[in-house]
């Protein structure tokens, strides 16, 4: 049971790495869109059509898609002032409870964001840019995808910490995520 789960966990980590790379590419594209918009506006008095709207959509993608990868790497901000003084078993149980709570919270967010994105898609929701209409539903769908990814990651982390606590740190090191360490 341990080996198949760790294989799934690592494979999902690779998927999350891909989502984080997409978020990084979106950040890079957003930088170029903003720069092009500023340069065209200042030098030629010609703003990039839908530049602001496109950069807002890219911002959504660049924030939400890497969330789950950050959770996988344990890079989110955590406050451990009290938990650091608890016995290891109690701290682990509290951590599992917080992971399950995070999974429930993000599952609700996934459901709500999906419904909101589908409604936006069905009505072909657009925002008017300076000269063109720009669709809003792709960014809304990205929110539901990102929320789903972190929901699954919370569930996998809760399972890992509950049944295989000895593998928790080794599985989430950068080398293990990139497939270089085999536990």
Backbone as a ProteinNet text record, in pm:
[ID]
protein_1_A
[PRIMARY]
XXXXXXXXXXXXXXXXXXXXXXXXXXXXXXXXXXXXXXXXXXXXXXXXXXXXXXXXXXXXXXXXXXXXXXXXXXXXXXXXXXXXXXXXXXXXXXXXXXXXXXXXXXXXXXXXXXXXXXXXXXXXXXXXXXXXXXXXXXXXXXXXXXXXXXXXXXXXXXXXXXXXXXXXXXXXXXXXXXXXXXX
[TERTIARY]
82.8	0	86.7	199.1	286	347.3	403.8	472.2	376.8	258.1	167.5	123.1	97	56.2	167.6	289.7	401.8	423.8	398.2	409.9	305.2	181.3	74.4	108	158.5	193.5	300	401.5	508.2	456.4	373.3	317.1	230.6	152.9	71.4	161.6	273.6	370.5	423.7	444.1	488.9	380.9	255	143.8	140.5	160	159.7	277.7	390.7	505.7	471.6	403.4	359.3	263.7	170.8	77.5	153	254.3	334.6	413.7	462.8	534.7	439.5	317.8	217.7	191.8	183.4	167	285.8	406.4	525.5	525.7	483.8	474.2	370.3	259.4	156.4	212.7	295.4	358.9	450.6	528.1	618.8	540.6	432.8	348.9	284.7	240.8	179.7	278.7	403.9	507.2	521.2	523.4	538.5	415.9	297.4	175.5	173.9	207.5	209.5	315.7	435	541.9	501.2	444.2	401.8	293.8	201.4	95.2	151.8	245.4	306.5	384.7	466	548.9	461.5	362.9	275.6	195.3	151.7	72.3	158.1	278	363.2	427.9	474.3	545.9	453.9	344.8	261.4	117.1	87.7	-47.8	-148.5	-107.8	-190.2	-183.8	-280.3	-276	-299.4	-242	-261.4	-408.2	-478.5	-619.4	-635.3	-720.1	-750	-626.8	-527.1	-405	-430.1	-509.5	-539.5	-620.1	-719.3	-803.6	-724	-636.1	-553.7	-457.4	-396.3	-303.8	-377.9	-502.2	-580.3	-610.1	-641.3	-665	-537.7	-426.1	-297.8	-260.6	-295.8	-268.3	-342.3	-467	-544.3	-476.6	-432.6	-366.5	-234	-157.4	-25.8	-34.5	-146.2	-161.9	-219.5	-325	-400.1	-336.4	-276.7	-223.5	-105.2	-13.2	96.8	62.1	-60.8	-99.3	-69.6	-112.8	-99.3	47.4	126.4	269.7	337.4	295	349	312.7	191.7	152	234.7	257.1	338.2	477.8	536.4	671.7	676.6	561.3	550.4	607.3	581.2	634	532.5	409	312.2	353.8	315.2	345.7	268.2	339.8	276	317.7	224	253.6	257.3	371.5	387.5	425.8	388	425	379.6	253.1	201.9	232.1	214.6	229.2	372.2	469.2	609	632.9	547	563.6	480.7	400.3	319.6	402.7	361.9	427.2	408.1	499.9	497.7	366.6	314	189	72.2	63	-44	-27.8	94.7	120.4	82.1	113.9	78.2	-72.6	-144.3	-291	-350.8	-300	-349.3	-319.7	-204.1	-169.3	-263.9	-294.4	-388.7	-525.9	-571	-700.2	-698.8	-588.9	-581.6	-578.9	-514	-513.9	-653.5	-725.2	-862.6	-951	-933.8	-1008.8	-978.5	-851	-813.5	-875	-878	-938.7	-1087.4	-1156.3	-1300.8	-1323.3	-1245.4	-1259.4	-1236.5	-1128.2	-1098.2	-1191.5	-1248.5	-1349.2	-1473.7	-1512.7	-1626.3	-1594.1	-1472.5	-1430	-1429.2	-1381.9	-1380	-1520.8	-1612.5	-1751.2	-1810.9	-1794.5	-1851.7	-1786.1	-1654.6	-1583.9	-1621	-1638.7	-1678.8	-1817.5	-1911	-2046.7	-2043.9	-1965.7	-1953.5	-1890.6	-1787.4	-1721.6	-1814.2	-1890	-1981.4	-2094.1	-2142.5	-2244.3	-2187.6	-2065	-1997.9	-1978.8	-1943.5	-1923.5	-2055.1	-2161.4	-2291.8	-2345.3	-2322.2	-2373.1	-2271	-2154.7	-2048.8	-2012.1	-1983.9	-1955.9	-1829	-1841.9	-1730.9	-1718.2	-1598.9	-1576.1	-1529.9	-1577.2	-1537.1	-1403.5	-1305.6	-1177.5	-1186.1	-1073.1	-1071.7	-1137.4	-1111.7	-1165.3	-1229.8	-1203.1	-1256.2	-1321	-1400.1	-1458.7	-1362.2	-1349.6	-1255.3	-1331.8	-1317.4	-1392	-1338	-1428.6	-1390	-1385	-1456.9	-1469.6	-1338.9	-1237.4	-1114.6	-1045	-1041.6	-980.1	-1061.9	-1193.5	-1279.3	-1262.5	-1244	-1219.8	-1083.7	-986.1	-854.2	-863.6	-951	-969.7	-1022.5	-1120.2	-1174	-1071	-990.9	-885.9	-781.7	-736	-636.7	-688.9	-814.9	-874.6	-887.1	-921.1	-928	-790.4	-687.8	-551.7	-508.8	-535.7	-493	-582.1	-708.3	-794.3	-736.8	-701.6	-642.6	-511.3	-431	-303.1	-324.8	-422.9	-453.6	-493.3	-574.9	-618.1	-497.6	-412.9	-293.8	-200.3	-183	-97.6	-155.2	-287.7	-351.3	-331.8	-346	-323.5	-177.9	-86.9	56.2	92	45.7	79.5	9.2	-109.6	-183.7	-124.5	-90.4	-50.5	99.4	167.9	310.7	387.6	380.3	443.2	595	655.5	801.2	841.6	748.5	777.7	743.3	685.9	635.8	744.8	855.5	962.5	1035.8	1068.9	1147	1070.5	939.6	858.2	846.6	859.4	835.1	961.9	1076.1	1197.9	1202.3	1274.5	1281.2	1332.4	1426.6	1481.8	1375.9	1294.5	1191.5	1082.4	1049.1	946.3	992.3	1119.8	1173.2	1210.2	1183.7	1201.7	1340	1425.6	1563	1579.7	1486.8	1496.9	1385.5	1418.2	1317.5	1308.1	1192.9	1173.1	1119.3
-119.8	0	125.5	120.3	237.1	275.6	179.1	208.1	263.9	204.4	263.5	405.8	427.1	561.5	662.2	628.1	720.4	745.5	644.3	662.1	762.1	746.8	840.6	980.7	987.4	1115.8	1188.2	1114.2	1175	1214.5	1130.7	1163.7	1289.3	1298.9	1418.4	1540.2	1519.6	1627.9	1678.4	1587.6	1628.6	1710.7	1670.1	1747.3	1887.6	1896.1	2026.4	2111.7	2047.9	2121.6	2182.3	2106.6	2158.8	2276	2266.7	2377.1	2500.5	2479.5	2592.4	2656.4	2574.9	2628.8	2711.5	2663.9	2740.9	2874.6	2871.7	2995.6	3089.3	3034.2	3115.7	3175.2	3096.2	3146.5	3258.3	3241.2	3346	3474.7	3462.4	3580.5	3648.3	3569.2	3623.6	3693.3	3629.5	3690.5	3819.6	3817.2	3935.9	4052.3	4022.6	4125.6	4185.6	4101.7	4150.4	4227.8	4183.3	4255.1	4394.5	4401.7	4531.2	4622.2	4566.6	4647.7	4697.8	4609.5	4649.8	4757	4741.6	4839.6	4976.1	4977.8	5104.4	5168.6	5090.8	5145.8	5198.4	5119.9	5164.8	5288.8	5293.1	5407.5	5533.5	5522.9	5640.2	5689.4	5597.2	5639.1	5670.4	5594	5608.4	5649.5	5668.4	5700.6	5598.7	5473.1	5363.2	5248.5	5239.3	5130.6	4995.4	4894.2	4757.4	4719.3	4677.7	4640.3	4526.2	4546.2	4448.3	4410.9	4496.9	4468.8	4456.9	4547.1	4543.7	4418.3	4387.9	4271.8	4141.6	4135.1	4015.5	3998.9	4109.3	4098.9	4062.4	4106.1	4066.2	3915.9	3862.6	3718.3	3639.5	3688.9	3622	3627	3735.4	3746.6	3637.6	3613.8	3507.7	3372.4	3344.8	3217.1	3205.6	3313.9	3308.7	3294.3	3332.5	3319.2	3183.2	3140.8	3023.4	2890.5	2881	2750.5	2700.8	2785.4	2733.9	2705.9	2736	2713.6	2571.2	2473	2333.7	2291.6	2339.9	2306.9	2365.8	2484.6	2546.6	2464	2409.5	2321.1	2192.7	2137.6	2016.5	2038.1	2152.6	2185.1	2231.3	2251.2	2302.9	2444.8	2524.6	2660.8	2766.8	2726.7	2824.6	2872.7	2991.8	3046.2	2967.1	2921.4	2846.6	2907.4	2914.9	2961.8	2840.1	2817.6	2698.4	2734	2852.4	2899.6	2803.1	2763.2	2671.1	2525.8	2490.3	2350.9	2301.7	2388	2348.1	2295.6	2332.5	2288.6	2165.7	2116.8	1998.1	1873.1	1761.2	1634.9	1607.8	1532.9	1508.5	1446.8	1355.1	1288.5	1388.4	1474.3	1574.4	1673.4	1717	1810.5	1748.2	1619.5	1551.2	1541.4	1509.7	1500.9	1637.2	1743.2	1877.7	1914.8	1872.4	1899.9	1825.2	1701	1622.9	1688.8	1735.1	1804.4	1930.6	2004.4	2126.6	2093.6	1983.7	1942.8	1903.6	1831.1	1792.7	1917.3	2009.3	2134.8	2214	2218.4	2286.1	2219.1	2086	2012.1	2043.3	2045.9	2076.4	2219.4	2313.1	2453.2	2471.2	2413.3	2428.9	2345.3	2236.7	2162.6	2249.5	2320.4	2413.2	2524.7	2577.4	2680.9	2627.4	2503.6	2442	2433.4	2386.3	2372	2507.9	2605.4	2738.2	2804.2	2793.9	2855	2786.8	2656	2583.7	2627.8	2635.1	2679.9	2822.2	2907.8	3047	3054	2973.3	2972	2916.4	2813.2	2755.1	2852.1	2923.7	3025.1	3133.2	3173.9	3274.6	3223.1	3095.3	3034.5	3026.6	2980.4	2966.4	3100.1	3205.4	3335.3	3412.4	3345.7	3407.3	3545.3	3546.7	3672.2	3737.3	3861.3	3938.4	4070.8	4124.5	4259.6	4342.3	4464.8	4551.4	4614	4590	4657.5	4791.3	4847.8	4976	4963.9	4854.5	4841	4706	4605.8	4471.8	4413.7	4310.4	4236.2	4125.4	4104.1	4004.9	3906.3	3773.5	3674	3662.7	3650.6	3638.2	3493.8	3404	3268	3188.5	3210.4	3131.9	3155.8	3279.5	3308.3	3247.9	3251.1	3191.7	3039.8	2979	2834.6	2801.1	2888.1	2866.1	2864.7	2945.9	2946	2810.9	2755.6	2625.6	2514.3	2520.7	2419.6	2428.9	2549.9	2568.1	2523.8	2554	2511.6	2359.8	2296.7	2150.6	2088.3	2144.6	2092.1	2098	2209.3	2218.6	2133.5	2114	2023.2	1882.3	1835.9	1701.9	1693.5	1798.8	1797.9	1790.7	1863.1	1854.3	1712.4	1647.9	1510.1	1415.6	1428.5	1342.5	1365.8	1491.7	1520.5	1461.8	1468.6	1410.8	1259.1	1194.5	1049.3	1017	1092.7	1069.4	1083.3	1191.5	1215.2	1116.8	1069.1	974.8	834.7	787.8	647.9	627.4	728.3	715.4	837.1	867	989.4	991.7	874.7	869.3	917.9	915.3	958.4	1104.7	1172.5	1308.3	1403	1411.9	1505.5	1459.4	1332	1281.5	1295	1279.9	1285.8	1427.6	1527.7	1665.5	1748.1	1684.2	1758.7	1790.6	1896.9	1931.1	1815.2	1736.2	1624.4	1516.4	1489.6	1387.1	1431.7	1559.5	1610.5	1599.6	1624	1617	1474.2	1377.6	1238.1	1182.6	1252.4	1206.1	1116.5	1119.5	1038.1	934.6	812.6	706.7	654.9	677.2	636.5	494.8
0	0	0	70.3	82.5	-51.7	-121.9	-249.5	-355.5	-376.9	-476.7	-439.8	-309.7	-268.6	-295	-260.1	-281.8	-430.7	-513.1	-658.2	-707.9	-659.5	-696.1	-644.6	-522.2	-460.7	-543.8	-585.5	-667.7	-805.9	-865.8	-997.4	-987.7	-881.8	-863	-840.3	-772.2	-753.9	-887.3	-981.7	-1115.9	-1185.9	-1169.8	-1226.4	-1166	-1035.3	-968.1	-1011	-1035.9	-1087.7	-1223.3	-1306.6	-1436.7	-1421	-1325.1	-1299.9	-1251	-1167.2	-1118.2	-1231.8	-1323.2	-1439.4	-1526	-1543.5	-1618.7	-1548.6	-1415.6	-1339.8	-1358.7	-1364.3	-1389.6	-1529.4	-1626.6	-1764.5	-1771.4	-1699.2	-1696.5	-1636	-1533.8	-1474	-1574.6	-1645.2	-1747.1	-1858.7	-1906.5	-2010.2	-1961	-1835.2	-1778.2	-1777.1	-1744.4	-1745.7	-1885.6	-1986.9	-2124.2	-2171.1	-2133.7	-2171.9	-2108.5	-1980.9	-1912.3	-1973.1	-1998.5	-2060.1	-2197.9	-2279	-2413	-2405.5	-2312.1	-2295.3	-2256.6	-2164.1	-2120.4	-2234.3	-2301.7	-2410.3	-2524	-2565.7	-2674.6	-2634.9	-2511	-2465.7	-2456	-2401.3	-2380.8	-2510.1	-2593	-2713.4	-2831.3	-2844.9	-2963.9	-2932.6	-2804.7	-2760.9	-2813.9	-2814.7	-2863	-2762.4	-2671.3	-2572.8	-2637.8	-2577.1	-2624.3	-2604.7	-2709.7	-2694.6	-2594.1	-2496.7	-2390	-2308.1	-2305.4	-2229.7	-2081	-2026.5	-1883.7	-1849.2	-1929.7	-1903.2	-1914.8	-2015.2	-2033.1	-1916.1	-1870.4	-1757	-1628.8	-1612.2	-1495	-1497.6	-1613.6	-1624.8	-1598.7	-1651.1	-1626.2	-1478.3	-1411.1	-1267.9	-1190.7	-1226.8	-1162.3	-1180.9	-1301.3	-1331.1	-1256.4	-1253.6	-1190.2	-1038.7	-980.1	-834.3	-797	-863.5	-817.3	-857.3	-974.8	-1017.7	-933.3	-888	-805.1	-658.9	-615.7	-476.3	-429.4	-504.4	-462.4	-459.1	-554.1	-553.2	-430.1	-392.6	-271.3	-148.8	-145.9	-36.6	-38.2	-154.8	-168	-110.7	-139.3	-92.9	52.2	113.9	250.8	261.2	158.5	155	196	230	277.7	416.5	451.4	583.3	687.3	789.7	897.7	1030.5	1121.4	1256.3	1346.6	1408.3	1491.4	1635.2	1678.5	1810.9	1920.3	1917.6	2019.5	1985.9	1862	1820.9	1844.3	1835.9	1856.6	1998.4	2091.4	2230.6	2265.1	2170.5	2193.2	2167.1	2224.9	2189	2039.1	1981.2	1836.4	1789.7	1865.8	1826.5	1823	1923.3	1928.6	1813.2	1788.1	1678.2	1544.1	1527.6	1402.8	1386.9	1494.2	1488.2	1454.4	1515.3	1483.8	1338.4	1290.3	1150.7	1056	1087.4	1005.7	1005.4	1122.9	1130.5	1045	1049.7	968.7	819.3	781.5	640.5	593.7	677	642	634.3	728	723.8	597.2	558.4	434.4	312.9	314.4	202.5	192.1	304.8	303.5	254.9	305.7	265.6	115.1	64.6	-77.6	-165.8	-112.5	-188.9	-207.4	-103.1	-115.4	-213.9	-207.8	-301.8	-445.1	-461.7	-594.8	-652	-571.7	-616.5	-653.5	-565.8	-591.7	-713	-722.6	-835.7	-966.5	-963.4	-1084	-1130.6	-1037.3	-1073.4	-1129.1	-1066.6	-1110.3	-1249.2	-1272.7	-1403.7	-1511.3	-1479.8	-1578.4	-1612.4	-1512.3	-1539.3	-1631.1	-1603.6	-1686.3	-1828.9	-1842.4	-1973.9	-2051.7	-1983.2	-2049.3	-2099.5	-2023.7	-2067	-2150.8	-2176.8	-2257.3	-2202	-2071.3	-2002	-2056.4	-2091.6	-2148.2	-2073.5	-2077.7	-2028	-2147.6	-2151.5	-2262	-2229.7	-2315.8	-2303.9	-2373.7	-2404.5	-2473.4	-2610.6	-2680.2	-2816.6	-2843.5	-2761.3	-2788.7	-2664.6	-2686.5	-2574.5	-2535.3	-2404.5	-2353.5	-2264.9	-2289.3	-2210	-2066.8	-1971.8	-1830.6	-1782.4	-1849.4	-1797	-1792.3	-1879.6	-1863.3	-1728.8	-1684.6	-1554.7	-1441	-1455.8	-1352.6	-1349.4	-1464.1	-1468.3	-1406.2	-1425.3	-1365.2	-1213	-1156.7	-1011	-964.5	-1036.4	-994.5	-1012.7	-1117.5	-1138.1	-1027.4	-997.5	-891.4	-756.2	-727.2	-600.5	-594	-706.2	-709.5	-685.4	-747.1	-728.7	-582.6	-515.1	-374.5	-283.9	-320.9	-244.2	-246.1	-363.8	-376.6	-300	-305.9	-234.5	-83.4	-31.2	110.8	149.7	67.6	96.3	93.4	-8.5	-16.6	101	141.8	257.4	385.2	401.4	520.3	523	408.7	401.4	431.4	371.5	393.2	540.3	603.1	743.3	836	798.7	882.2	878.3	758	743.5	722	670.5	642	693.5	824	875.2	855.6	848.5	828.6	690.1	594.9	457.9	432.7	530.7	508.6	461.5	529.9	491.7	366.7	359.8	246	115.4	120.3	-0.5	-54.5	31.5	-9.9	-26.5	-26.4	-54.3	-203.8	-242	-385.2	-470.9	-418.2	-495	-515.9	-414.2	-427.2	-525.1	-521	-611.1	-755.6	-777.4	-913.1	-953.1	-865.1	-899.4	-876.9	-800.9	-782.6	-661.9	-566.7	-446.8	-449.9	-421	-416.8	-274.5	-212.5	-73.7	-70.9
[MASK]
+++++++++++++++++++++++++++++++++++++++++++++++++++++++++++++++++++++++++++++++++++++++++++++++++++++++++++++++++++++++++++++++++++++++++++++++++++++++++++++++++++++++++++++++++++++++

